[in-house]
Amino acid sequence: MRAWLTTALAGAVLCGTLSAGGRQTSSHDNLVVALVAAKRPVFGLYAPSARQGGGGRRGAAPTTPPPAPKTPMDLARETTAYPQNDYVFSGGFEGGVERALPAFVEYVAAMRAAGASARTHPLIVKTPKIAGDAATTTAEFSRILNTGVSGLMFVGVESAEEVRQGLAAMRFRSQGGTRPDDVGDAPAYWGVGDAEYRQKADLWPLNPAGALINWAIVESREGLARLREIAAVPGVGVLWPGAGTLRGVFTTTGPDGQRVFDAEGWESAIQRVLAACKEFNVACGYPASENDIETRMQQGFSVFVMNWGDAGFRAVEKGRKAAGR
């Protein structure tokens, strides 16, 4: 705990203050935006899983009842007990809004009850793949934003038009977008009233004071082919190579039936995304581990997400130390 507090204090000097509980906050309404705007490295973790531990030997008859899943409050307390991450990430909505929404709403409510807010624990989530139908995108994104999240990651981006459609869905109609005025429970997690939320919940950097951020992830050959036009869209806050999915893209089956991974092609794709980020002055993200976070930071990646757990914690602490935070 003493080491965590020391690095939190160093970070507070750079971009904000400490809350009563010792967690770093920022003068900006979104700590992630503040760090990205200041060109400082950002470190986040996937939200902890509701599943308890693992099973025994495969095929063996269970000798005790399996442990009950963690409750939303269990997850919230687990999340807020670790003060080093700058944001909390969830990929649940990628599989569909309807399926993921109930559990996520319960988690956000539990986070509030545990003392968290958008200032102390910004929530950033993956979206479903953006459809060609703008009305569907607007409806889905509105439901997600109304939970109180501070950022959306567009998955599987393959064109500039797709990105523009998604960005419009993040902005209220009064701010030039397509999002309706309904705000749901978002103001409660942000700790503001409805009117103030509508003012603050605009898209950075299109609005320098905006407290919503967009992430876009390129993870297909089609996306790589249109990489520069995607990176050039105004409003993209962080561009990511989908390292895990791209590993599959660059894996083929050989004549002998064995899977063959083109490591050189995969790394080249990752570096192409980084080059586009640098060309268009967009922050570049990467799903790092403790084994590669320092290397990726040296290359120029600056926004990182790690899995929840001891290995992820070590990666965060390693990255923060390298960043002088």
Wavefront OBJ file of the C-alpha trace (Angstrom):
o trace
v 0.000 0.000 0.000
v 2.869 2.407 0.786
v 4.304 1.967 -2.738
v 0.893 2.587 -4.298
v 0.469 5.787 -2.273
v 3.920 7.021 -3.247
v 3.234 6.666 -6.988
v -0.238 8.139 -6.581
v 1.279 11.187 -4.893
v 3.736 11.606 -7.768
v 0.893 11.392 -10.269
v -1.128 13.922 -8.299
v 1.640 16.478 -8.724
v 1.483 15.974 -12.496
v -2.212 16.096 -13.201
v -4.452 16.548 -10.224
v -5.020 15.915 -6.563
v -5.782 13.022 -4.271
v -9.243 12.144 -3.065
v -9.828 11.485 0.619
v -9.260 7.792 -0.036
v -5.837 8.395 -1.598
v -6.897 7.892 -5.215
v -5.628 10.216 -7.910
v -8.167 12.630 -9.370
v -7.855 15.403 -11.928
v -8.987 18.963 -12.442
v -10.540 17.679 -15.673
v -13.820 15.771 -15.394
v -12.206 12.713 -17.024
v -8.778 11.649 -15.753
v -8.123 9.662 -18.940
v -8.742 12.744 -21.075
v -6.485 14.821 -18.836
v -3.633 12.331 -19.145
v -4.026 11.837 -22.905
v -4.222 15.597 -23.481
v -1.026 16.037 -21.441
v 0.608 13.214 -23.438
v 1.121 11.194 -20.279
v 0.904 7.380 -20.194
v -2.438 5.934 -19.095
v -2.865 2.585 -17.321
v -6.150 0.722 -16.926
v -7.432 -2.691 -15.968
v -10.302 -4.870 -17.059
v -12.993 -4.985 -14.388
v -12.690 -8.086 -12.179
v -14.684 -11.153 -13.157
v -17.750 -12.346 -11.274
v -16.552 -15.948 -11.534
v -14.755 -17.384 -8.530
v -11.487 -19.237 -9.162
v -11.132 -22.284 -11.391
v -12.316 -25.866 -11.305
v -10.464 -29.014 -10.424
v -9.052 -31.733 -12.641
v -10.976 -32.105 -15.911
v -13.439 -34.960 -15.756
v -13.228 -35.335 -11.984
v -16.443 -35.368 -10.000
v -16.785 -32.244 -7.891
v -16.386 -32.881 -4.188
v -17.811 -29.570 -3.031
v -20.367 -27.180 -4.503
v -18.774 -24.626 -6.849
v -18.263 -21.209 -5.266
v -21.040 -18.713 -5.825
v -20.345 -15.928 -8.339
v -19.192 -12.649 -6.843
v -21.945 -10.119 -6.253
v -21.858 -6.671 -7.888
v -20.802 -5.231 -4.510
v -18.017 -7.808 -4.249
v -16.778 -6.675 -7.648
v -17.081 -2.991 -6.782
v -15.134 -3.402 -3.549
v -12.481 -5.401 -5.364
v -12.228 -2.700 -8.036
v -11.959 0.209 -5.629
v -9.433 -1.560 -3.396
v -6.722 -1.167 -6.050
v -5.816 2.530 -6.480
v -3.197 2.416 -9.248
v -5.302 2.151 -12.401
v -6.497 5.262 -14.197
v -9.686 3.696 -15.525
v -11.775 0.522 -15.455
v -12.419 -1.320 -18.724
v -15.166 -3.721 -19.788
v -15.564 -5.666 -23.012
v -19.018 -7.021 -22.171
v -21.020 -4.912 -24.602
v -19.128 -6.242 -27.609
v -21.414 -9.292 -27.485
v -24.576 -7.182 -27.515
v -26.142 -4.412 -25.451
v -29.265 -6.283 -24.392
v -27.332 -9.176 -22.917
v -24.678 -7.141 -21.078
v -26.691 -4.178 -19.842
v -28.404 -5.583 -16.694
v -25.203 -6.846 -15.061
v -23.282 -3.698 -16.000
v -25.984 -1.421 -14.546
v -25.784 -3.377 -11.280
v -21.994 -3.056 -11.266
v -22.136 0.733 -11.777
v -24.694 1.073 -8.980
v -22.448 -0.970 -6.696
v -19.446 1.174 -7.664
v -21.392 4.264 -6.588
v -22.343 2.610 -3.309
v -18.659 1.773 -2.757
v -17.746 5.438 -3.109
v -16.608 5.460 -6.744
v -17.517 8.040 -9.363
v -16.584 9.010 -12.889
v -13.901 11.270 -11.420
v -12.195 8.538 -9.415
v -12.974 5.493 -11.584
v -13.775 6.400 -15.210
v -15.478 3.495 -16.977
v -14.580 2.756 -20.597
v -16.308 -0.024 -22.500
v -16.256 -1.771 -25.836
v -19.288 -1.283 -28.073
v -20.903 -3.747 -30.429
v -19.628 -3.566 -33.983
v -20.982 -0.379 -35.554
v -23.760 -1.261 -37.979
v -24.494 0.501 -41.258
v -27.742 1.755 -39.730
v -27.063 5.035 -37.914
v -30.306 4.780 -35.943
v -29.254 1.419 -34.495
v -25.838 2.761 -33.551
v -27.391 5.802 -31.856
v -29.873 3.675 -29.910
v -27.229 1.203 -28.722
v -24.657 3.832 -27.810
v -27.235 5.937 -25.940
v -28.150 3.011 -23.716
v -24.494 2.384 -22.906
v -23.658 6.058 -22.309
v -26.693 6.426 -20.050
v -25.075 4.042 -17.546
v -22.412 6.662 -16.777
v -19.408 5.485 -18.790
v -16.711 7.986 -19.727
v -15.572 6.438 -22.995
v -16.490 4.037 -25.773
v -14.159 1.775 -27.758
v -15.394 1.077 -31.292
v -14.483 -2.513 -32.142
v -13.420 -3.846 -35.531
v -13.253 -0.424 -37.186
v -12.876 -0.700 -40.954
v -13.689 2.731 -42.404
v -13.674 6.431 -41.647
v -17.432 6.611 -42.239
v -17.995 3.969 -39.579
v -15.995 6.042 -37.098
v -17.861 9.246 -37.966
v -21.183 7.475 -37.436
v -20.068 6.278 -34.004
v -18.711 9.664 -32.965
v -21.995 11.343 -33.891
v -23.832 8.833 -31.689
v -21.660 9.872 -28.730
v -22.667 13.543 -28.990
v -25.996 15.074 -28.019
v -28.082 16.584 -30.801
v -27.571 19.991 -29.197
v -23.822 19.468 -29.741
v -24.170 18.406 -33.363
v -24.551 14.660 -32.842
v -27.402 12.156 -32.889
v -27.638 11.187 -29.184
v -31.089 12.004 -27.741
v -31.469 14.224 -24.671
v -32.325 11.334 -22.324
v -29.407 10.791 -19.913
v -30.564 7.805 -17.863
v -28.495 7.197 -14.727
v -25.307 8.762 -16.112
v -25.468 11.983 -14.050
v -25.600 9.958 -10.828
v -22.255 8.251 -11.512
v -20.773 11.527 -12.719
v -22.003 13.255 -9.542
v -23.801 16.085 -11.356
v -27.325 17.110 -12.310
v -28.908 16.330 -15.673
v -28.242 19.753 -17.200
v -24.613 19.815 -16.088
v -24.095 16.286 -17.387
v -25.410 17.269 -20.828
v -22.934 20.135 -20.866
v -19.941 18.066 -19.752
v -20.686 14.853 -21.674
v -19.340 16.019 -25.001
v -16.570 14.479 -27.049
v -12.942 15.394 -26.502
v -10.938 16.633 -28.415
v -13.668 18.079 -30.641
v -14.716 19.931 -27.506
v -11.548 20.662 -25.470
v -13.654 20.690 -22.287
v -15.504 17.493 -23.203
v -15.395 14.609 -20.723
v -16.178 11.742 -23.110
v -13.405 10.008 -25.041
v -13.495 7.718 -28.049
v -11.212 4.768 -28.678
v -11.124 2.935 -32.003
v -9.558 -0.478 -32.523
v -8.308 -1.785 -35.877
v -8.230 -5.580 -35.963
v -8.755 -6.751 -39.553
v -7.047 -6.554 -42.924
v -9.854 -4.282 -44.123
v -9.200 -1.892 -41.249
v -5.463 -1.958 -41.860
v -6.052 -1.104 -45.529
v -7.931 2.069 -44.481
v -5.767 2.825 -41.472
v -4.707 6.358 -42.379
v -8.231 7.538 -43.204
v -9.456 6.099 -39.884
v -6.686 7.805 -37.903
v -7.416 11.112 -39.658
v -11.044 11.345 -38.465
v -11.371 14.321 -36.065
v -12.595 13.111 -32.686
v -10.675 9.851 -32.399
v -9.056 10.024 -28.972
v -7.009 6.810 -28.931
v -6.296 4.379 -31.768
v -5.507 0.751 -30.971
v -4.207 -2.259 -32.853
v -6.318 -5.266 -31.882
v -3.272 -7.335 -31.025
v -5.173 -10.444 -29.948
v -7.546 -10.533 -32.923
v -4.760 -9.620 -35.341
v -2.803 -12.618 -34.090
v -5.598 -14.747 -35.552
v -5.602 -12.707 -38.762
v -1.900 -13.455 -39.197
v -2.253 -17.151 -38.420
v -2.903 -19.666 -41.202
v -3.116 -23.417 -41.555
v -0.157 -25.042 -43.299
v -0.241 -28.024 -45.704
v 0.391 -30.344 -42.768
v -2.632 -29.020 -40.919
v -0.526 -27.163 -38.368
v -1.305 -23.587 -37.457
v 1.400 -21.139 -38.587
v 1.736 -17.737 -36.944
v 3.283 -14.943 -39.027
v 4.943 -13.076 -36.165
v 6.678 -10.625 -38.495
v 3.461 -9.719 -40.307
v 1.629 -9.344 -36.985
v 4.254 -7.014 -35.547
v 4.350 -5.054 -38.786
v 0.579 -4.477 -38.513
v 0.974 -3.241 -34.941
v 3.723 -0.858 -36.021
v 1.583 0.425 -38.902
v -1.103 1.438 -36.417
v 1.521 3.158 -34.279
v 2.873 5.007 -37.332
v -0.626 6.248 -38.192
v -1.077 7.447 -34.616
v 2.139 9.417 -34.812
v 1.318 10.850 -38.240
v -2.086 12.153 -37.160
v -1.105 13.037 -33.586
v -3.452 10.510 -31.971
v -2.581 8.612 -28.797
v -1.899 4.920 -29.446
v -3.135 2.133 -27.177
v -1.914 -1.400 -26.551
v -3.091 -4.406 -24.445
v 0.162 -4.831 -22.555
v 1.560 -7.320 -20.069
v 4.371 -7.010 -17.542
v 6.669 -8.592 -20.146
v 6.230 -5.980 -22.870
v 4.850 -2.784 -21.357
v 8.228 -1.041 -21.132
v 9.091 -1.964 -24.732
v 5.740 -0.697 -26.009
v 6.161 2.540 -24.065
v 9.592 3.069 -25.633
v 8.057 2.516 -29.077
v 5.503 5.269 -28.473
v 2.358 3.537 -27.201
v 0.873 5.518 -24.333
v -2.517 4.052 -23.340
v -2.535 0.552 -21.870
v -5.068 -1.987 -20.668
v -4.186 -5.056 -18.609
v -6.127 -8.013 -17.268
v -7.331 -7.854 -13.685
v -5.173 -9.738 -11.190
v -1.634 -9.899 -9.870
v 0.006 -10.019 -13.313
v -1.995 -6.983 -14.415
v -1.153 -5.126 -11.212
v 2.538 -5.783 -11.800
v 2.226 -4.461 -15.348
v 0.529 -1.275 -14.131
v 3.166 -0.702 -11.461
v 5.975 -1.394 -13.929
v 4.498 1.040 -16.428
v 3.911 3.751 -13.856
v 7.481 3.447 -12.634
v 8.828 3.745 -16.191
v 6.582 6.791 -16.731
v 7.693 8.451 -13.504
v 4.183 8.452 -12.146
l 1 2 3 4 5 6 7 8 9 10 11 12 13 14 15 16 17 18 19 20 21 22 23 24 25 26 27 28 29 30 31 32 33 34 35 36 37 38 39 40 41 42 43 44 45 46 47 48 49 50 51 52 53 54 55 56 57 58 59 60 61 62 63 64 65 66 67 68 69 70 71 72 73 74 75 76 77 78 79 80 81 82 83 84 85 86 87 88 89 90 91 92 93 94 95 96 97 98 99 100 101 102 103 104 105 106 107 108 109 110 111 112 113 114 115 116 117 118 119 120 121 122 123 124 125 126 127 128 129 130 131 132 133 134 135 136 137 138 139 140 141 142 143 144 145 146 147 148 149 150 151 152 153 154 155 156 157 158 159 160 161 162 163 164 165 166 167 168 169 170 171 172 173 174 175 176 177 178 179 180 181 182 183 184 185 186 187 188 189 190 191 192 193 194 195 196 197 198 199 200 201 202 203 204 205 206 207 208 209 210 211 212 213 214 215 216 217 218 219 220 221 222 223 224 225 226 227 228 229 230 231 232 233 234 235 236 237 238 239 240 241 242 243 244 245 246 247 248 249 250 251 252 253 254 255 256 257 258 259 260 261 262 263 264 265 266 267 268 269 270 271 272 273 274 275 276 277 278 279 280 281 282 283 284 285 286 287 288 289 290 291 292 293 294 295 296 297 298 299 300 301 302 303 304 305 306 307 308 309 310 311 312 313 314 315 316 317 318 319 320 321 322 323 324 325
